[in-house]
Amino acid sequence: MLSVTLSQARRLVEHGVQLVHDRQIKPVCLSICDASGFLLCFIRMDDAPLRSIEIAQRKAYTAARMGMTTEAFHQRLVQGNTPIGY
């Protein structure tokens, strides 16, 4: 898996923030990890729930380590009848 540079991570976060504003959805936390799952860039938008901090970071870690999107990982759990907390 290719890794993400800091510059790319910053652009991804900026793009994510813009999408949230454009779609007028609730504030979120955004995390970008390198290919090994180590945090490169993180942002918590104003008024994003505090609980979202750890969730965003863990989702980014899992996606990087598993080499798949969060959605694909979720589908894998559903297909295998595996509880999400596993």
Biopython code that builds the backbone (N, CA, C, O; Angstrom):
import numpy as np
from Bio.PDB.StructureBuilder import StructureBuilder

atoms = [
    (1, "MET", "N", (0.845, -1.175, 0.000)),
    (1, "MET", "CA", (0.000, 0.000, 0.000)),
    (1, "MET", "C", (0.891, 1.239, 0.000)),
    (1, "MET", "O", (1.890, 1.298, 0.717)),
    (2, "LEU", "N", (0.525, 2.206, -0.796)),
    (2, "LEU", "CA", (1.271, 3.448, -0.839)),
    (2, "LEU", "C", (0.957, 4.294, 0.383)),
    (2, "LEU", "O", (-0.168, 4.294, 0.882)),
    (3, "SER", "N", (1.955, 5.007, 0.853)),
    (3, "SER", "CA", (1.739, 5.873, 2.002)),
    (3, "SER", "C", (1.362, 7.276, 1.538)),
    (3, "SER", "O", (1.546, 7.636, 0.376)),
    (4, "VAL", "N", (0.846, 8.036, 2.452)),
    (4, "VAL", "CA", (0.411, 9.408, 2.193)),
    (4, "VAL", "C", (1.451, 10.351, 2.785)),
    (4, "VAL", "O", (1.936, 10.129, 3.894)),
    (5, "THR", "N", (1.789, 11.397, 2.052)),
    (5, "THR", "CA", (2.712, 12.399, 2.582)),
    (5, "THR", "C", (1.935, 13.370, 3.477)),
    (5, "THR", "O", (0.705, 13.415, 3.441)),
    (6, "LEU", "N", (2.656, 14.128, 4.263)),
    (6, "LEU", "CA", (2.019, 15.124, 5.118)),
    (6, "LEU", "C", (1.269, 16.151, 4.270)),
    (6, "LEU", "O", (0.161, 16.557, 4.618)),
    (7, "SER", "N", (1.860, 16.560, 3.184)),
    (7, "SER", "CA", (1.220, 17.527, 2.292)),
    (7, "SER", "C", (-0.103, 16.971, 1.749)),
    (7, "SER", "O", (-1.106, 17.684, 1.706)),
    (8, "GLN", "N", (-0.103, 15.720, 1.340)),
    (8, "GLN", "CA", (-1.320, 15.093, 0.833)),
    (8, "GLN", "C", (-2.365, 14.957, 1.944)),
    (8, "GLN", "O", (-3.557, 15.169, 1.721)),
    (9, "ALA", "N", (-1.899, 14.604, 3.135)),
    (9, "ALA", "CA", (-2.807, 14.450, 4.271)),
    (9, "ALA", "C", (-3.491, 15.774, 4.588)),
    (9, "ALA", "O", (-4.692, 15.809, 4.856)),
    (10, "ARG", "N", (-2.738, 16.846, 4.557)),
    (10, "ARG", "CA", (-3.327, 18.165, 4.825)),
    (10, "ARG", "C", (-4.377, 18.516, 3.776)),
    (10, "ARG", "O", (-5.437, 19.049, 4.104)),
    (11, "ARG", "N", (-4.077, 18.218, 2.519)),
    (11, "ARG", "CA", (-5.046, 18.502, 1.448)),
    (11, "ARG", "C", (-6.310, 17.653, 1.612)),
    (11, "ARG", "O", (-7.417, 18.130, 1.362)),
    (12, "LEU", "N", (-6.141, 16.396, 2.031)),
    (12, "LEU", "CA", (-7.289, 15.531, 2.255)),
    (12, "LEU", "C", (-8.180, 16.070, 3.371)),
    (12, "LEU", "O", (-9.406, 16.073, 3.253)),
    (13, "VAL", "N", (-7.560, 16.521, 4.444)),
    (13, "VAL", "CA", (-8.325, 17.086, 5.558)),
    (13, "VAL", "C", (-9.054, 18.349, 5.107)),
    (13, "VAL", "O", (-10.232, 18.528, 5.417)),
    (14, "GLU", "N", (-8.371, 19.213, 4.387)),
    (14, "GLU", "CA", (-9.002, 20.434, 3.883)),
    (14, "GLU", "C", (-10.186, 20.100, 2.972)),
    (14, "GLU", "O", (-11.234, 20.743, 3.038)),
    (15, "HIS", "N", (-10.005, 19.098, 2.131)),
    (15, "HIS", "CA", (-11.086, 18.671, 1.229)),
    (15, "HIS", "C", (-12.263, 18.127, 2.044)),
    (15, "HIS", "O", (-13.419, 18.416, 1.732)),
    (16, "GLY", "N", (-11.977, 17.350, 3.078)),
    (16, "GLY", "CA", (-13.027, 16.815, 3.940)),
    (16, "GLY", "C", (-13.812, 17.906, 4.625)),
    (16, "GLY", "O", (-15.039, 17.844, 4.696)),
    (17, "VAL", "N", (-13.114, 18.908, 5.131)),
    (17, "VAL", "CA", (-13.790, 20.040, 5.777)),
    (17, "VAL", "C", (-14.681, 20.765, 4.772)),
    (17, "VAL", "O", (-15.803, 21.154, 5.095)),
    (18, "GLN", "N", (-14.180, 20.942, 3.566)),
    (18, "GLN", "CA", (-14.977, 21.606, 2.529)),
    (18, "GLN", "C", (-16.234, 20.805, 2.198)),
    (18, "GLN", "O", (-17.302, 21.386, 2.005)),
    (19, "LEU", "N", (-16.119, 19.485, 2.130)),
    (19, "LEU", "CA", (-17.285, 18.645, 1.861)),
    (19, "LEU", "C", (-18.336, 18.785, 2.959)),
    (19, "LEU", "O", (-19.532, 18.861, 2.677)),
    (20, "VAL", "N", (-17.886, 18.818, 4.202)),
    (20, "VAL", "CA", (-18.817, 18.989, 5.324)),
    (20, "VAL", "C", (-19.554, 20.317, 5.189)),
    (20, "VAL", "O", (-20.770, 20.375, 5.369)),
    (21, "HIS", "N", (-18.826, 21.374, 4.875)),
    (21, "HIS", "CA", (-19.455, 22.691, 4.710)),
    (21, "HIS", "C", (-20.404, 22.698, 3.512)),
    (21, "HIS", "O", (-21.520, 23.209, 3.607)),
    (22, "ASP", "N", (-19.966, 22.134, 2.387)),
    (22, "ASP", "CA", (-20.789, 22.131, 1.178)),
    (22, "ASP", "C", (-22.086, 21.349, 1.371)),
    (22, "ASP", "O", (-23.141, 21.747, 0.875)),
    (23, "ARG", "N", (-21.998, 20.246, 2.089)),
    (23, "ARG", "CA", (-23.176, 19.389, 2.290)),
    (23, "ARG", "C", (-23.984, 19.794, 3.514)),
    (23, "ARG", "O", (-25.034, 19.220, 3.804)),
    (24, "GLN", "N", (-23.477, 20.791, 4.223)),
    (24, "GLN", "CA", (-24.153, 21.331, 5.407)),
    (24, "GLN", "C", (-24.517, 20.237, 6.404)),
    (24, "GLN", "O", (-25.650, 20.150, 6.879)),
    (25, "ILE", "N", (-23.523, 19.406, 6.706)),
    (25, "ILE", "CA", (-23.726, 18.357, 7.696)),
    (25, "ILE", "C", (-23.034, 18.745, 8.994)),
    (25, "ILE", "O", (-22.282, 19.719, 9.039)),
    (26, "LYS", "N", (-23.287, 17.990, 10.028)),
    (26, "LYS", "CA", (-22.736, 18.297, 11.349)),
    (26, "LYS", "C", (-21.216, 18.238, 11.325)),
    (26, "LYS", "O", (-20.636, 17.478, 10.549)),
    (27, "PRO", "N", (-20.563, 19.039, 12.174)),
    (27, "PRO", "CA", (-19.096, 19.043, 12.255)),
    (27, "PRO", "C", (-18.565, 17.661, 12.624)),
    (27, "PRO", "O", (-19.201, 16.905, 13.358)),
    (28, "VAL", "N", (-17.394, 17.358, 12.101)),
    (28, "VAL", "CA", (-16.785, 16.044, 12.299)),
    (28, "VAL", "C", (-15.316, 16.176, 12.685)),
    (28, "VAL", "O", (-14.734, 17.260, 12.645)),
    (29, "CYS", "N", (-14.744, 15.050, 13.055)),
    (29, "CYS", "CA", (-13.298, 14.937, 13.224)),
    (29, "CYS", "C", (-12.774, 14.157, 12.028)),
    (29, "CYS", "O", (-13.411, 13.206, 11.575)),
    (30, "LEU", "N", (-11.622, 14.556, 11.520)),
    (30, "LEU", "CA", (-11.009, 13.887, 10.376)),
    (30, "LEU", "C", (-9.594, 13.464, 10.740)),
    (30, "LEU", "O", (-8.812, 14.256, 11.267)),
    (31, "SER", "N", (-9.276, 12.212, 10.453)),
    (31, "SER", "CA", (-7.947, 11.675, 10.730)),
    (31, "SER", "C", (-7.378, 11.052, 9.466)),
    (31, "SER", "O", (-8.088, 10.382, 8.716)),
    (32, "ILE", "N", (-6.102, 11.276, 9.240)),
    (32, "ILE", "CA", (-5.398, 10.672, 8.113)),
    (32, "ILE", "C", (-4.173, 9.961, 8.679)),
    (32, "ILE", "O", (-3.376, 10.555, 9.406)),
    (33, "CYS", "N", (-4.034, 8.685, 8.336)),
    (33, "CYS", "CA", (-2.881, 7.898, 8.786)),
    (33, "CYS", "C", (-2.013, 7.526, 7.599)),
    (33, "CYS", "O", (-2.459, 7.533, 6.452)),
    (34, "ASP", "N", (-0.752, 7.200, 7.901)),
    (34, "ASP", "CA", (0.118, 6.670, 6.850)),
    (34, "ASP", "C", (-0.218, 5.188, 6.646)),
    (34, "ASP", "O", (-1.121, 4.661, 7.296)),
    (35, "ALA", "N", (0.500, 4.528, 5.755)),
    (35, "ALA", "CA", (0.203, 3.132, 5.423)),
    (35, "ALA", "C", (0.357, 2.197, 6.614)),
    (35, "ALA", "O", (-0.237, 1.118, 6.627)),
    (36, "SER", "N", (1.132, 2.580, 7.600)),
    (36, "SER", "CA", (1.318, 1.749, 8.793)),
    (36, "SER", "C", (0.260, 2.013, 9.860)),
    (36, "SER", "O", (0.213, 1.318, 10.875)),
    (37, "GLY", "N", (-0.574, 2.999, 9.636)),
    (37, "GLY", "CA", (-1.629, 3.313, 10.585)),
    (37, "GLY", "C", (-1.264, 4.391, 11.588)),
    (37, "GLY", "O", (-2.011, 4.636, 12.535)),
    (38, "PHE", "N", (-0.119, 5.040, 11.388)),
    (38, "PHE", "CA", (0.284, 6.106, 12.308)),
    (38, "PHE", "C", (-0.314, 7.435, 11.855)),
    (38, "PHE", "O", (-0.303, 7.770, 10.671)),
    (39, "LEU", "N", (-0.827, 8.172, 12.815)),
    (39, "LEU", "CA", (-1.515, 9.428, 12.543)),
    (39, "LEU", "C", (-0.584, 10.454, 11.891)),
    (39, "LEU", "O", (0.506, 10.732, 12.389)),
    (40, "LEU", "N", (-1.040, 11.004, 10.772)),
    (40, "LEU", "CA", (-0.304, 12.060, 10.067)),
    (40, "LEU", "C", (-0.957, 13.422, 10.265)),
    (40, "LEU", "O", (-0.280, 14.431, 10.464)),
    (41, "CYS", "N", (-2.274, 13.428, 10.208)),
    (41, "CYS", "CA", (-2.992, 14.694, 10.265)),
    (41, "CYS", "C", (-4.349, 14.459, 10.918)),
    (41, "CYS", "O", (-5.011, 13.455, 10.658)),
    (42, "PHE", "N", (-4.747, 15.389, 11.760)),
    (42, "PHE", "CA", (-6.016, 15.290, 12.458)),
    (42, "PHE", "C", (-6.610, 16.684, 12.608)),
    (42, "PHE", "O", (-5.893, 17.665, 12.808)),
    (43, "ILE", "N", (-7.929, 16.752, 12.506)),
    (43, "ILE", "CA", (-8.613, 18.014, 12.758)),
    (43, "ILE", "C", (-9.962, 17.708, 13.411)),
    (43, "ILE", "O", (-10.663, 16.771, 13.028)),
    (44, "ARG", "N", (-10.297, 18.517, 14.397)),
    (44, "ARG", "CA", (-11.620, 18.467, 15.010)),
    (44, "ARG", "C", (-12.297, 19.791, 14.688)),
    (44, "ARG", "O", (-11.875, 20.851, 15.150)),
    (45, "MET", "N", (-13.346, 19.710, 13.893)),
    (45, "MET", "CA", (-14.059, 20.917, 13.507)),
    (45, "MET", "C", (-14.741, 21.513, 14.731)),
    (45, "MET", "O", (-15.062, 20.795, 15.678)),
    (46, "ASP", "N", (-14.962, 22.820, 14.714)),
    (46, "ASP", "CA", (-15.677, 23.487, 15.798)),
    (46, "ASP", "C", (-16.995, 22.756, 16.054)),
    (46, "ASP", "O", (-17.739, 22.446, 15.124)),
    (47, "ASP", "N", (-17.267, 22.491, 17.316)),
    (47, "ASP", "CA", (-18.507, 21.853, 17.761)),
    (47, "ASP", "C", (-18.637, 20.372, 17.410)),
    (47, "ASP", "O", (-19.700, 19.785, 17.617)),
    (48, "ALA", "N", (-17.580, 19.759, 16.883)),
    (48, "ALA", "CA", (-17.626, 18.306, 16.675)),
    (48, "ALA", "C", (-17.598, 17.632, 18.046)),
    (48, "ALA", "O", (-16.883, 18.086, 18.939)),
    (49, "PRO", "N", (-18.359, 16.564, 18.225)),
    (49, "PRO", "CA", (-18.400, 15.902, 19.524)),
    (49, "PRO", "C", (-17.011, 15.390, 19.949)),
    (49, "PRO", "O", (-16.232, 14.907, 19.128)),
    (50, "LEU", "N", (-16.733, 15.507, 21.224)),
    (50, "LEU", "CA", (-15.441, 15.049, 21.736)),
    (50, "LEU", "C", (-15.246, 13.555, 21.502)),
    (50, "LEU", "O", (-14.129, 13.109, 21.242)),
    (51, "ARG", "N", (-16.317, 12.788, 21.591)),
    (51, "ARG", "CA", (-16.195, 11.337, 21.391)),
    (51, "ARG", "C", (-15.744, 10.998, 19.971)),
    (51, "ARG", "O", (-15.249, 9.899, 19.721)),
    (52, "SER", "N", (-15.912, 11.936, 19.048)),
    (52, "SER", "CA", (-15.517, 11.704, 17.658)),
    (52, "SER", "C", (-14.009, 11.666, 17.472)),
    (52, "SER", "O", (-13.522, 11.116, 16.484)),
    (53, "ILE", "N", (-13.263, 12.241, 18.404)),
    (53, "ILE", "CA", (-11.804, 12.280, 18.275)),
    (53, "ILE", "C", (-11.243, 10.868, 18.179)),
    (53, "ILE", "O", (-10.579, 10.522, 17.202)),
    (54, "GLU", "N", (-11.507, 10.072, 19.174)),
    (54, "GLU", "CA", (-10.962, 8.707, 19.197)),
    (54, "GLU", "C", (-11.558, 7.849, 18.093)),
    (54, "GLU", "O", (-10.859, 7.030, 17.496)),
    (55, "ILE", "N", (-12.850, 8.031, 17.816)),
    (55, "ILE", "CA", (-13.497, 7.251, 16.760)),
    (55, "ILE", "C", (-12.824, 7.509, 15.419)),
    (55, "ILE", "O", (-12.514, 6.563, 14.695)),
    (56, "ALA", "N", (-12.593, 8.780, 15.077)),
    (56, "ALA", "CA", (-11.968, 9.130, 13.801)),
    (56, "ALA", "C", (-10.557, 8.553, 13.701)),
    (56, "ALA", "O", (-10.156, 8.048, 12.653)),
    (57, "GLN", "N", (-9.815, 8.634, 14.792)),
    (57, "GLN", "CA", (-8.446, 8.129, 14.769)),
    (57, "GLN", "C", (-8.415, 6.609, 14.643)),
    (57, "GLN", "O", (-7.574, 6.064, 13.929)),
    (58, "ARG", "N", (-9.316, 5.929, 15.325)),
    (58, "ARG", "CA", (-9.353, 4.462, 15.236)),
    (58, "ARG", "C", (-9.834, 3.991, 13.863)),
    (58, "ARG", "O", (-9.350, 2.987, 13.341)),
    (59, "LYS", "N", (-10.790, 4.724, 13.279)),
    (59, "LYS", "CA", (-11.263, 4.361, 11.948)),
    (59, "LYS", "C", (-10.144, 4.518, 10.919)),
    (59, "LYS", "O", (-9.980, 3.669, 10.043)),
    (60, "ALA", "N", (-9.380, 5.598, 11.024)),
    (60, "ALA", "CA", (-8.270, 5.812, 10.090)),
    (60, "ALA", "C", (-7.211, 4.734, 10.266)),
    (60, "ALA", "O", (-6.677, 4.226, 9.280)),
    (61, "TYR", "N", (-6.902, 4.379, 11.508)),
    (61, "TYR", "CA", (-5.921, 3.328, 11.793)),
    (61, "TYR", "C", (-6.369, 1.995, 11.181)),
    (61, "TYR", "O", (-5.593, 1.311, 10.514)),
    (62, "THR", "N", (-7.623, 1.646, 11.421)),
    (62, "THR", "CA", (-8.143, 0.376, 10.922)),
    (62, "THR", "C", (-8.131, 0.339, 9.398)),
    (62, "THR", "O", (-7.733, -0.663, 8.804)),
    (63, "ALA", "N", (-8.561, 1.418, 8.768)),
    (63, "ALA", "CA", (-8.574, 1.471, 7.305)),
    (63, "ALA", "C", (-7.166, 1.299, 6.739)),
    (63, "ALA", "O", (-6.968, 0.576, 5.763)),
    (64, "ALA", "N", (-6.198, 1.962, 7.352)),
    (64, "ALA", "CA", (-4.815, 1.868, 6.875)),
    (64, "ALA", "C", (-4.252, 0.468, 7.091)),
    (64, "ALA", "O", (-3.647, -0.101, 6.183)),
    (65, "ARG", "N", (-4.445, -0.086, 8.271)),
    (65, "ARG", "CA", (-3.884, -1.398, 8.595)),
    (65, "ARG", "C", (-4.542, -2.534, 7.828)),
    (65, "ARG", "O", (-3.891, -3.519, 7.481)),
    (66, "MET", "N", (-5.849, -2.388, 7.565)),
    (66, "MET", "CA", (-6.575, -3.429, 6.830)),
    (66, "MET", "C", (-6.469, -3.230, 5.321)),
    (66, "MET", "O", (-6.780, -4.138, 4.549)),
    (67, "GLY", "N", (-6.030, -2.049, 4.901)),
    (67, "GLY", "CA", (-5.890, -1.784, 3.472)),
    (67, "GLY", "C", (-7.224, -1.682, 2.751)),
    (67, "GLY", "O", (-7.338, -2.040, 1.578)),
    (68, "MET", "N", (-8.230, -1.190, 3.463)),
    (68, "MET", "CA", (-9.552, -1.049, 2.862)),
    (68, "MET", "C", (-10.297, 0.109, 3.513)),
    (68, "MET", "O", (-9.927, 0.581, 4.588)),
    (69, "THR", "N", (-11.338, 0.551, 2.851)),
    (69, "THR", "CA", (-12.136, 1.635, 3.409)),
    (69, "THR", "C", (-12.916, 1.145, 4.621)),
    (69, "THR", "O", (-13.078, -0.057, 4.831)),
    (70, "THR", "N", (-13.393, 2.096, 5.413)),
    (70, "THR", "CA", (-14.215, 1.742, 6.567)),
    (70, "THR", "C", (-15.467, 1.003, 6.112)),
    (70, "THR", "O", (-15.885, 0.033, 6.745)),
    (71, "GLU", "N", (-16.061, 1.456, 5.024)),
    (71, "GLU", "CA", (-17.264, 0.797, 4.502)),
    (71, "GLU", "C", (-16.984, -0.645, 4.103)),
    (71, "GLU", "O", (-17.768, -1.540, 4.419)),
    (72, "ALA", "N", (-15.872, -0.876, 3.408)),
    (72, "ALA", "CA", (-15.513, -2.243, 3.005)),
    (72, "ALA", "C", (-15.253, -3.125, 4.231)),
    (72, "ALA", "O", (-15.627, -4.298, 4.251)),
    (73, "PHE", "N", (-14.620, -2.558, 5.233)),
    (73, "PHE", "CA", (-14.357, -3.310, 6.464)),
    (73, "PHE", "C", (-15.678, -3.656, 7.153)),
    (73, "PHE", "O", (-15.857, -4.772, 7.641)),
    (74, "HIS", "N", (-16.595, -2.697, 7.189)),
    (74, "HIS", "CA", (-17.902, -2.948, 7.792)),
    (74, "HIS", "C", (-18.634, -4.073, 7.056)),
    (74, "HIS", "O", (-19.214, -4.957, 7.686)),
    (75, "GLN", "N", (-18.606, -4.038, 5.735)),
    (75, "GLN", "CA", (-19.253, -5.092, 4.943)),
    (75, "GLN", "C", (-18.633, -6.458, 5.239)),
    (75, "GLN", "O", (-19.336, -7.467, 5.291)),
    (76, "ARG", "N", (-17.335, -6.481, 5.430)),
    (76, "ARG", "CA", (-16.641, -7.735, 5.760)),
    (76, "ARG", "C", (-17.137, -8.277, 7.100)),
    (76, "ARG", "O", (-17.344, -9.482, 7.245)),
    (77, "LEU", "N", (-17.326, -7.394, 8.075)),
    (77, "LEU", "CA", (-17.848, -7.815, 9.377)),
    (77, "LEU", "C", (-19.270, -8.344, 9.240)),
    (77, "LEU", "O", (-19.616, -9.374, 9.820)),
    (78, "VAL", "N", (-20.089, -7.637, 8.473)),
    (78, "VAL", "CA", (-21.479, -8.053, 8.285)),
    (78, "VAL", "C", (-21.541, -9.416, 7.603)),
    (78, "VAL", "O", (-22.299, -10.289, 8.027)),
    (79, "GLN", "N", (-20.747, -9.603, 6.548)),
    (79, "GLN", "CA", (-20.752, -10.873, 5.816)),
    (79, "GLN", "C", (-20.290, -12.036, 6.694)),
    (79, "GLN", "O", (-20.781, -13.157, 6.564)),
    (80, "GLY", "N", (-19.345, -11.757, 7.584)),
    (80, "GLY", "CA", (-18.842, -12.791, 8.462)),
    (80, "GLY", "C", (-19.628, -12.914, 9.754)),
    (80, "GLY", "O", (-19.267, -13.694, 10.636)),
    (81, "ASN", "N", (-20.724, -12.129, 9.868)),
    (81, "ASN", "CA", (-21.536, -12.117, 11.082)),
    (81, "ASN", "C", (-20.677, -11.872, 12.330)),
    (81, "ASN", "O", (-20.873, -12.499, 13.371)),
    (82, "THR", "N", (-19.732, -10.954, 12.196)),
    (82, "THR", "CA", (-18.801, -10.607, 13.271)),
    (82, "THR", "C", (-19.280, -9.322, 13.952)),
    (82, "THR", "O", (-19.554, -8.331, 13.275)),
    (83, "PRO", "N", (-19.383, -9.330, 15.286)),
    (83, "PRO", "CA", (-19.803, -8.109, 15.978)),
    (83, "PRO", "C", (-18.817, -6.966, 15.720)),
    (83, "PRO", "O", (-17.612, -7.195, 15.618)),
    (84, "ILE", "N", (-19.326, -5.743, 15.614)),
    (84, "ILE", "CA", (-18.485, -4.578, 15.321)),
    (84, "ILE", "C", (-17.420, -4.379, 16.387)),
    (84, "ILE", "O", (-16.301, -3.983, 16.059)),
    (85, "GLY", "N", (-17.723, -4.634, 17.626)),
    (85, "GLY", "CA", (-16.767, -4.453, 18.712)),
    (85, "GLY", "C", (-15.636, -5.467, 18.733)),
    (85, "GLY", "O", (-14.690, -5.323, 19.507)),
    (86, "TYR", "N", (-15.724, -6.499, 17.885)),
    (86, "TYR", "CA", (-14.698, -7.527, 17.843)),
    (86, "TYR", "C", (-13.388, -6.960, 17.421)),
    (86, "TYR", "O", (-12.400, -7.689, 17.331)),
]
sb = StructureBuilder()
sb.init_structure("model")
sb.init_model(0)
sb.init_chain("A")
sb.init_seg("    ")
for serial, (resi, resn, name, xyz) in enumerate(atoms, 1):
    if name == "N":
        sb.init_residue(resn, " ", resi, " ")
    sb.init_atom(name, np.array(xyz, "f"), 0.0, 1.0, " ", f" {name:<3s}", serial, name[0])
structure = sb.get_structure()
